[in-house]
């Protein structure tokens, strides 16, 4: 007789005290970071009045991820991941304090802001793998997929709230309520950075209160072998190679977010308000599906459903590219975000559950590189192809490319579509069976 399956609890992960505290910390720090991003971008543009400098902000944040990729992954596996997070966000506090000082002094030099952004990116390069590898320590194995779903929901909530708070605080007229000597300086970015600093302090207090102490996972000292172990592990485990590269190429080809201002102004003729709605639509779709999956998680055919959703991502991108109606465009972008969120949850669960504890930091660093490349270089690719062919052909061809990648990956990586349940036992066992079947 089959053992009856335990009833699913939508908030199962929140039974863990450490998980509750960590997600509250994440919510606060992401809201603060998103608010800070709005203020930095506006401040830089006010100084230089050059659009390319807005691109440099992303580059300054992304470069450390490339430069410190190997070291950051090894560090996450070699040392206590909770302490790594605390040190990195301590650096973030220093950086935000510096941004506050520059705004207080009303700096007219953008290079100082770029230098601070590079340091922020450095902290993220080390904290990212450590944070991803920490989550499995916070909840029982059976609740991990639920934890990933809730983590994705909280991330999307913060992405909604953070920019709105940043824009509101930037325009807050505190100078009318404070002494002139203070109010003259505590305006614009300075208010936002003070808010972000407060969020960072709360984050440090909450993470510092976690009872989990994930100590050293990797016992060997740093060497070329240990630094490259993450790449070698992903390369030899075809399931992990397939799931990471699928997201890389699908989003690299199918990303349309960079071109939204062109669609809002020249194609849909909806102006700034339309642009705001277009930018919000994918996040709304992602938030909706992430909340749905916390209540009705995928119990079967996770791999096939992920591949189907990546194909939907490409098809919805094509519909958006061809649309001349704002409502239809918003619906297409909603599907883009919703389908991508399914891929995010399945991919994140596969990466952590199919990877041994002592390798999770380095594998997470490899995945972070691929995600960063798909987002940052995907925007660059969209801009280049739009310059060559125009915005509409660039988006349509990119969406078709994403669908083609899905079909090709289904053939090249059959282990992806064969994944049934998102569990450590099945994913590890499936990889071992696939490795045993490979010719010697």
C-alpha positions in Angstrom: 0.0 0.0 0.0 1.3 3.4 -1.0 2.2 5.8 1.9 -0.3 8.7 1.9 1.4 12.0 0.9 1.5 14.6 3.7 -0.8 17.5 3.0 0.9 20.6 1.5 1.1 23.7 3.7 1.4 26.9 1.6 3.5 28.6 4.3 5.4 25.5 5.4 8.8 27.3 5.1 7.7 30.0 7.6 7.6 27.4 10.3 11.3 27.9 10.5 12.3 30.8 12.8 15.5 31.4 10.8 13.7 31.4 7.5 11.2 34.0 8.7 13.9 36.3 9.9 16.0 35.9 6.8 13.1 36.7 4.5 12.2 39.8 6.5 15.8 40.8 6.2 15.8 40.2 2.4 12.5 42.2 2.0 14.0 45.2 3.8 17.4 45.1 2.1 15.9 44.7 -1.4 13.4 47.5 -0.9 16.3 49.7 0.3 18.5 48.6 -2.7 15.8 49.3 -5.2 15.1 52.7 -3.7 18.8 53.5 -3.8 19.1 52.4 -7.5 16.4 55.0 -8.4 18.2 57.7 -6.5 21.7 56.9 -8.0 20.4 56.7 -11.6 18.6 60.1 -11.2 21.6 61.7 -9.5 24.0 60.6 -12.2 21.8 61.7 -15.0 21.4 65.1 -13.3 25.2 65.4 -13.1 26.1 64.3 -16.7 22.8 64.5 -18.7 24.2 61.5 -20.8 22.2 58.3 -21.3 25.3 56.2 -21.6 26.3 57.0 -18.0 23.1 55.2 -16.9 24.5 52.2 -18.8 27.7 52.5 -16.9 25.9 52.1 -13.6 24.9 48.6 -14.6 28.4 47.9 -15.9 29.9 49.1 -12.6 27.7 46.7 -10.7 28.2 43.8 -13.1 32.0 43.8 -13.5 32.9 42.6 -10.0 30.7 39.5 -10.6 33.1 38.6 -13.5 36.3 39.6 -11.8 35.6 37.7 -8.5 33.5 34.9 -9.9 35.9 32.0 -9.0 37.0 33.5 -5.6 33.5 34.3 -4.4 32.2 30.8 -5.1 35.1 29.2 -3.3 34.7 31.6 -0.4 31.0 30.7 0.1 32.0 27.0 0.4 35.1 27.5 2.5 33.8 29.8 5.2 30.7 30.4 7.3 28.1 31.7 4.8 26.2 33.7 7.4 29.5 35.6 8.3 30.2 36.2 4.6 26.8 37.8 4.2 27.3 40.0 7.3 30.8 41.2 6.1 29.5 42.0 2.6 26.5 43.9 3.9 28.7 45.7 6.3 30.6 46.9 3.2 27.2 47.9 1.7 26.6 50.1 4.8 29.9 51.9 4.2 29.0 52.4 0.5 25.6 53.7 1.3 27.1 56.0 3.9 29.5 57.3 1.2 26.6 57.9 -1.2 24.8 59.8 1.6 27.9 62.0 2.1 28.3 62.7 -1.6 24.6 63.7 -1.9 24.9 65.8 1.3 27.9 67.6 -0.3 26.0 67.9 -3.6 28.8 66.4 -5.6 29.1 67.2 -9.3 31.4 64.4 -10.2 29.9 61.1 -11.3 33.2 59.1 -11.0 32.8 59.0 -7.2 29.4 57.4 -7.6 30.7 54.8 -10.1 33.5 53.9 -7.7 30.9 53.3 -4.9 28.8 51.2 -7.3 31.8 49.0 -8.1 32.3 48.4 -4.4 28.6 47.6 -4.0 28.9 45.1 -6.9 31.9 43.6 -5.2 29.9 43.0 -2.0 27.1 41.4 -4.1 29.6 39.2 -5.9 30.5 37.5 -2.6 27.2 37.7 -0.8 25.1 36.3 -3.8 26.6 32.8 -3.8 26.7 32.7 0.0 23.0 33.8 0.2 21.8 31.2 -2.3 23.8 28.5 -0.6 22.5 29.5 2.9 18.8 29.0 2.2 18.9 25.1 2.2 20.2 25.4 5.8 17.2 27.4 7.0 14.4 24.9 6.3 13.9 21.1 6.3 14.6 19.5 2.9 10.9 18.8 2.3 10.2 22.6 2.5 12.9 23.8 0.3 10.9 24.3 -2.9 8.3 26.1 -0.8 11.1 28.3 0.5 12.2 29.1 -3.0 8.7 30.0 -4.1 8.3 32.3 -1.1 11.7 33.8 -1.7 10.8 34.6 -5.3 7.5 36.2 -4.1 9.2 38.4 -1.6 11.8 39.5 -4.2 9.0 40.6 -6.5 7.2 42.4 -3.7 10.3 44.3 -3.0 10.8 45.1 -6.6 7.3 46.7 -6.6 7.7 48.7 -3.4 11.4 49.8 -3.5 11.3 52.0 -6.6 8.1 53.7 -5.5 9.6 54.5 -2.1 12.7 55.8 -3.8 10.8 58.1 -6.0 8.6 59.4 -3.2 11.5 60.0 -0.8 13.6 61.7 -3.5 10.9 64.4 -3.9 10.1 64.7 -0.1 10.4 68.4 0.9 12.1 67.9 4.3 13.7 71.3 4.0 10.4 72.9 4.9 10.3 71.0 8.3 13.9 71.0 9.4 16.4 73.7 10.3 17.8 75.5 7.3 21.4 74.2 8.0 20.2 70.6 7.8 17.2 70.9 5.4 19.4 72.5 2.7 21.5 69.3 2.5 18.9 66.6 3.4 17.2 66.6 0.1 16.9 64.2 -2.9 19.3 61.4 -2.8 20.4 62.1 0.8 17.0 61.1 2.1 16.9 57.9 0.0 20.4 56.9 1.1 19.5 57.5 4.8 16.4 55.2 4.3 18.6 52.5 2.6 21.2 52.7 5.4 18.4 52.1 8.0 17.3 49.0 5.9 20.8 47.7 5.8 21.2 48.1 9.6 18.0 46.1 10.2 19.2 43.5 7.7 22.4 43.0 9.7 20.6 42.7 13.0 18.2 40.1 11.6 20.8 38.0 9.9 23.1 38.3 12.9 20.3 36.8 15.0 20.0 33.6 12.9 20.7 30.5 14.9 22.0 28.5 11.9 25.8 28.3 11.7 26.7 26.7 8.4 30.4 26.2 8.9 33.1 25.2 6.5 31.8 22.9 3.7 35.0 22.8 1.6 38.0 21.6 3.6 40.7 22.2 1.0 42.6 25.4 0.7 42.2 27.7 -2.3 43.8 26.3 -5.4 43.2 26.2 -9.2 41.4 22.9 -8.7 39.0 24.2 -6.0 38.4 27.5 -7.8 37.4 25.8 -11.0 35.5 23.0 -9.3 32.1 24.8 -9.8 32.6 25.0 -13.6 33.7 21.4 -13.8 30.8 20.2 -11.7 28.2 22.0 -13.8 29.9 20.8 -17.0 29.9 17.2 -16.0 26.4 17.2 -14.6 24.3 17.6 -17.7 21.1 18.4 -15.8 22.7 21.4 -14.2 24.5 22.4 -17.5 21.2 22.2 -19.4 19.1 24.2 -16.9 21.7 27.0 -16.5 22.4 27.5 -20.2 18.7 27.3 -21.1 18.0 30.4 -19.0 21.2 32.0 -20.3 20.3 31.8 -24.0 16.5 32.1 -23.7 16.7 35.4 -21.8 19.7 36.6 -23.7 17.7 36.3 -27.0 14.2 37.0 -25.7 14.7 40.0 -23.4 12.7 43.0 -24.4 12.8 45.2 -21.3 15.7 47.4 -22.6 13.6 48.4 -25.6 10.4 49.3 -23.7 10.9 53.1 -23.9 10.9 52.8 -27.7 7.7 50.8 -27.7 6.0 53.2 -25.2 6.9 56.3 -27.3 7.0 55.3 -30.9 4.9 52.2 -31.3 2.2 52.2 -28.6 2.2 56.0 -28.2 1.4 55.7 -24.5 4.0 58.1 -23.1 5.7 57.9 -19.7 2.6 56.4 -17.9 2.5 53.6 -20.5 6.2 53.0 -20.0 5.6 52.6 -16.2 2.8 50.1 -16.9 4.9 48.2 -19.4 7.8 47.9 -16.9 5.4 46.8 -14.1 3.6 44.1 -16.1 6.4 41.4 -16.1 6.9 41.9 -12.4 3.2 41.6 -11.7 3.1 38.4 -13.7 6.1 37.0 -11.8 4.6 37.9 -8.5 1.2 36.3 -9.4 2.7 33.0 -10.4 5.2 32.9 -7.5 2.3 33.3 -5.0 0.2 30.7 -6.9 3.1 28.2 -6.7 3.3 28.6 -2.9 -0.3 27.4 -2.6 -0.3 24.9 -5.5 3.3 23.7 -5.9 4.4 21.6 -8.9 4.3 18.0 -7.7 5.0 16.3 -11.1 6.6 16.9 -14.5 8.6 19.9 -13.2 11.2 19.7 -16.0 8.6 19.4 -18.8 6.6 22.3 -17.4 9.7 24.5 -17.2 10.5 23.8 -20.8 6.9 24.6 -21.8 7.1 27.9 -19.9 10.3 28.9 -21.5 8.6 28.3 -24.9 5.7 30.5 -23.7 8.2 33.1 -22.7 9.4 33.3 -26.3 5.9 33.2 -27.8 4.7 36.0 -25.5 7.8 38.0 -26.5 6.8 37.6 -30.2 3.2 38.7 -29.4 4.5 41.8 -27.6 6.8 42.7 -30.5 3.9 42.5 -33.0 1.3 44.2 -30.8 0.1 47.7 -31.5 -2.4 47.7 -28.6 -1.4 48.7 -25.1 -3.8 46.2 -23.4 -2.5 43.3 -25.6 1.1 44.4 -24.9 0.5 44.5 -21.2 -1.0 41.0 -21.3 1.9 39.7 -23.3 4.4 41.1 -20.8 2.4 39.7 -17.9 2.9 36.2 -19.6 6.6 36.9 -20.1 7.0 37.5 -16.3 4.8 34.7 -15.3 6.4 32.1 -17.5 9.9 33.3 -16.6 9.1 32.9 -12.9 8.2 29.3 -13.3 11.6 28.8 -14.9 13.3 30.7 -12.0 11.7 28.6 -9.3 12.4 25.3 -11.0 15.9 26.3 -11.9 16.8 27.5 -8.4 15.3 24.3 -6.9 17.3 22.1 -9.3 20.6 23.9 -8.7 20.4 23.7 -4.9 18.8 20.3 -4.5 21.0 18.6 -7.1 24.2 20.0 -5.7 26.1 18.7 -2.6 26.4 21.2 0.3 30.1 21.5 -0.1 29.7 22.7 -3.8 26.6 24.9 -3.5 28.6 28.2 -3.2 30.7 27.6 -6.3 27.7 26.3 -8.4 25.7 29.3 -7.2 28.5 31.6 -8.4 28.4 29.9 -11.9 24.7 30.4 -12.0 25.0 34.0 -10.9 27.4 34.6 -13.8 24.9 33.1 -16.3 21.9 35.1 -14.9 23.9 38.3 -14.9 25.1 37.6 -18.5 21.6 36.9 -19.7 20.2 40.1 -18.1 23.0 42.6 -18.7 24.3 41.3 -22.0 20.7 40.5 -23.1 20.0 44.2 -22.8 23.1 45.0 -24.8 22.1 42.4 -27.5 18.6 43.9 -27.7 20.1 47.4 -28.2 22.5 46.3 -30.9 19.9 44.3 -32.9 17.4 47.1 -32.5 20.0 49.5 -33.9 20.5 47.2 -36.9 17.0 46.0 -37.7 14.6 48.2 -35.6 12.9 47.5 -32.3 10.0 45.4 -33.6 12.2 42.9 -35.7 14.7 42.7 -32.8 12.0 41.6 -30.3 10.3 39.3 -32.7 13.5 37.5 -33.8 14.6 37.3 -30.2 11.3 35.6 -29.1 11.6 33.1 -32.0 15.2 32.5 -31.0 14.0 31.7 -27.4 11.5 29.2 -28.7 14.1 27.6 -30.9 16.5 27.3 -28.0 13.8 25.5 -26.0 13.4 22.9 -28.7 17.1 22.4 -29.2 17.7 22.1 -25.4 14.9 19.5 -25.2 16.8 17.3 -27.6 20.3 18.0 -26.2 19.4 17.6 -22.6 16.7 14.9 -22.3 17.4 14.8 -18.5 15.7 18.2 -18.2 12.3 17.0 -19.5 12.6 13.8 -17.5 12.7 15.6 -14.1 9.5 14.8 -12.3 9.5 15.9 -8.6 11.7 18.7 -7.3 13.3 16.6 -4.5 16.9 16.0 -3.5 16.6 12.3 -3.8 15.2 12.3 -7.3 17.5 15.0 -8.7 20.7 13.4 -7.2 19.6 9.9 -8.2 18.7 11.1 -11.7 22.1 12.6 -12.2 23.9 9.5 -10.9 21.9 7.3 -13.3 22.7 9.7 -16.2 26.4 9.6 -15.3 26.4 5.8 -15.1 24.7 5.6 -18.6 27.4 7.8 -20.2 30.1 5.9 -22.1 33.4 5.6 -20.3 
